[in-house]
Amino acid sequence: MTPVQRGAAAVALATGLIAGAEGLRLTAYLDPVTPTICYGETEGVRMGDTATLAECQAKLDRRVRVFAATVRRCAGEDLPPPVEAAFTSLAYNIGGGAFCGSTLARKAKAGDLPGACAEISRWTYAYGVHVQGLANRRATERALCETALAGDPS
């Protein structure tokens, strides 16, 4: 698989993962204190904003590509697609700065993918409170990440 094919596969996996985890809302809402719309989009969102399905899909596509590039920069260029997808979903949820400054990114960049995948499970808190929905999402991301370590080419 070429680097371009790997990247496209990772973006496709991440997009599905993120869309499923975030859900779709066409009207802005507070999540829990940040105005959010579409598939968990917070950039430039104000309460009262609305969007169409096509606009939401375009926002998701653009932002997933941005976060995938952040993951490649901070965690390594040659990640297997399931690993990159899991990391991209995490970065989309916690932000690029938090992802790049994480132990997870340092472990991945150093080649410790098992250790990096294990770090996903640590990101289950929002505002200091354990959130079961985040724990569920992290379990899905970690399982996807670890498929690459088990030799699954998906």
SULFEN-V985471 format. One line per field, one symbol per residue. ss: DSSP state (H for helix, E for strand, L for the rest). burial: I if it has 24 or more other C-alpha atoms within 12 Angstrom, else O. A space follows every 10 residues. Layout:
BEGIN
ss: ???
burial: ???
END
This chain:
BEGIN
ss: LLHHHHHHHH HHHHHHHHHH HHLLEEEEEE LLLLEEEELL ELLLLLLLLE LLHHHHHHHH HHHHHHHHHH HHHHHLLLLL HHHHHHHHHH HHHHLHHHHH LLHHHHHHHL LLHHHHHHHH HHLLEELLEE LHHHHHHHHH HHHHHHHHHL LLLL
burial: OOOOOIIIII IIIIIIIIIO IIOIIIIIIO OOOOOIIIII IIOOIOOOOO IOOOOIIOII IOIIIIIIII IIIIIIIIII IIIIIIIIII IIIIIIOOII OIIIIIIIIO OOIIIIIIII IIIIOOOOOO OOOIOOIIII IIIIIIIIIO OOOO
END
